[in-house]
Amino acid sequence: MILMRTTLDLDQDVLEAAKEMAARTKKTAGQMISDLARRALTMDLPSPATAPQFQNGFEVLPAAGRVVSQELITRLRDESESA
């Protein structure tokens, strides 16, 4: 494995969490961040063509970086009923 030195801008909370995890596993923060990034990059992401997922009888909506308001819920419910 080739080690590479680089500079990254990480959010403070992410760095602190990585350092805590690294300390618990006796790794460096860099090793921990590499392990976490490797896992994230190799995990299977859901395909947009996959069937909707349901939890407790409700369709799980994908994260879209938007605030979920009652207006949005009503619009989505109306769209699904008319489909």
C-alpha positions, 0 to 999 in steps of 0.5 A: 500500500502506498501512503500519500500525504495530503491536506484536507479540510474536514469539519471539526465534528468529523475530525473529532469523531475520527480521532475518538474512533482512532483512539479506541482502535489504536489507529491514527486519525489518518488511518481511521479516515482512510478506513471509513472512506474506503468503506463508504466508497465500496458500499453498494448504493441503491439504484434509482431504478430499485423499488421503493423501500418501506418502513413501518408502512410508509415509503422511505423518501430519499434525502434531498437536502430539503426541509420536510414541511406539511405542505410537502407531505400533502403534495407528495401524498396527493401525487401518489394518490393520483398516480 
